[in-house]
């Protein structure tokens, strides 16, 4: 699928992707779009490394924000939080705000409520839930990046999922 054919995403996103050298989606990315990831559908992406899971997450998050929502990107490691924050900062030129939180486990992260895309570690998200962060229930897109060892059966590395409609219980 050509990125210019994407639906449900902000108008600026196809041009941004083309500016990054992305003209066509990989097959797993196309399947995610066809499954409704840009329309708010839930999705689990269990595909090999370097097959485009981050772009699927970006499509889901940007589409969610364009619909007036807030996205949370959960990572297992602080270093990965910083890396993803740096990647997602590119969206700030289009008016999106990106925040990262990995520490201060006694805080409800109230300042994060003003961000469109929030990057946080699993431990920080656990803390936010336990401290009753009031904005958690208002999330419209949650992406969880996990580090799961390769499956000996399939040979793939399932390490990303996207969920819509609030938090999972």
C-alpha positions in Angstrom: 0.0 0.0 0.0 1.3 3.4 -0.9 1.4 5.8 2.1 -0.5 8.4 0.1 -3.5 6.0 0.2 -3.6 5.9 4.0 -7.0 6.8 5.5 -7.9 7.9 9.0 -4.5 9.6 9.6 -3.7 13.3 9.9 -3.4 15.0 6.5 0.3 15.7 7.1 1.3 12.2 7.9 1.7 10.7 4.4 3.9 13.6 3.3 5.9 13.3 6.5 6.4 9.6 5.8 7.5 10.3 2.2 9.9 12.9 3.5 11.4 10.1 5.7 11.8 7.9 2.5 8.8 5.7 3.2 6.7 5.4 0.0 5.2 1.9 0.5 4.1 0.0 3.6 5.5 -3.5 4.3 3.0 -6.3 4.1 2.5 -6.5 7.9 1.9 -2.7 8.0 -0.6 -3.0 5.1 -2.4 -5.8 7.0 -2.6 -3.6 10.1 -4.2 -0.7 8.1 -6.6 -3.1 6.4 -7.5 -4.5 9.9 -8.5 -0.9 10.9 -5.5 0.3 13.0 -6.0 3.8 11.7 -9.7 3.6 12.5 -9.4 2.7 16.1 -9.5 -1.1 15.9 -7.5 -3.2 18.4 -4.6 -5.1 17.1 -1.8 -7.4 18.2 1.2 -7.3 15.9 3.3 -10.5 16.2 5.8 -10.0 13.5 9.6 -10.3 13.2 12.1 -7.7 14.1 12.5 -4.9 11.5 9.1 -5.6 9.9 7.7 -2.2 10.8 5.9 -2.5 14.2 6.9 1.1 15.2 5.3 2.5 12.1 2.1 0.6 12.8 2.2 2.2 16.3 2.8 5.6 14.9 -0.1 5.2 12.5 -2.4 4.1 15.3 -1.2 6.9 17.7 -1.3 9.7 15.1 -4.8 8.6 13.9 -6.0 8.5 17.5 -4.7 12.0 18.3 -6.2 13.3 15.0 -9.6 12.0 16.4 -9.0 14.1 19.5 -7.5 11.3 21.6 -4.4 10.7 23.6 -1.9 7.9 23.0 0.3 6.0 25.4 3.4 4.1 24.2 4.6 1.7 26.9 8.2 0.4 26.7 10.1 -2.1 28.9 13.3 -0.1 29.4 14.2 3.5 30.2 16.7 3.6 27.3 14.0 2.6 24.9 11.7 5.3 26.3 14.4 7.9 25.5 14.9 6.5 22.0 11.2 6.4 21.2 10.7 9.9 22.6 13.5 11.2 20.2 11.8 9.4 17.3 8.3 10.8 18.1 9.6 14.3 18.6 9.4 14.6 14.8 5.6 14.9 15.2 6.0 18.1 17.3 6.5 20.1 14.1 2.9 19.2 13.2 1.6 20.5 16.6 1.6 17.2 18.6 3.1 17.2 22.0 5.2 14.3 23.2 6.0 13.5 26.9 8.2 10.9 28.5 8.0 9.6 32.0 10.1 6.8 33.5 10.6 7.7 37.2 9.1 9.3 40.3 6.8 6.4 41.1 4.9 8.3 43.8 3.5 10.8 41.2 0.3 10.7 39.3 2.1 12.4 36.4 -0.6 15.1 36.1 1.6 17.1 33.6 1.3 14.1 31.2 -2.4 14.9 30.7 -1.4 17.8 28.5 0.5 15.6 26.1 -0.9 14.0 22.9 1.6 11.1 22.9 3.1 9.8 26.2 6.0 7.4 26.3 6.5 5.6 29.6 8.1 2.5 31.0 5.9 -0.4 32.2 6.9 0.3 35.8 5.9 4.0 35.5 2.5 3.0 34.0 1.9 0.6 36.9 2.7 3.5 39.3 0.3 5.8 37.4 -2.5 3.3 37.7 -1.8 2.7 41.4 -1.7 6.5 42.0 -5.0 7.0 40.2 -3.7 9.3 37.5 -7.0 10.8 36.4 -6.1 11.0 32.7 -5.4 7.2 32.3 -9.1 6.5 31.7 -9.2 9.0 28.9 -6.6 7.3 26.8 -7.8 6.4 23.3 -4.8 4.5 22.1 -2.4 2.3 24.1 0.6 0.7 22.5 2.7 -1.8 24.4 6.2 -2.6 23.3 7.4 -5.7 25.0 10.5 -7.8 24.9 9.4 -11.4 24.5 11.9 -14.1 23.5 11.6 -15.7 20.0 9.0 -18.4 19.8 10.6 -21.7 19.0 7.5 -22.7 17.2 7.0 -19.7 14.8 10.5 -18.2 14.7 9.0 -14.7 15.1 9.4 -12.2 17.8 6.1 -10.9 19.0 6.9 -7.6 20.7 4.3 -5.0 20.1 0.6 -4.6 20.5 -1.9 -1.9 20.1 -5.1 -1.6 22.1 -7.9 1.0 21.8 -10.6 2.2 24.1 -9.0 2.8 27.4 -6.9 0.6 29.7 -6.9 -3.1 29.9 -7.9 -4.6 33.2 
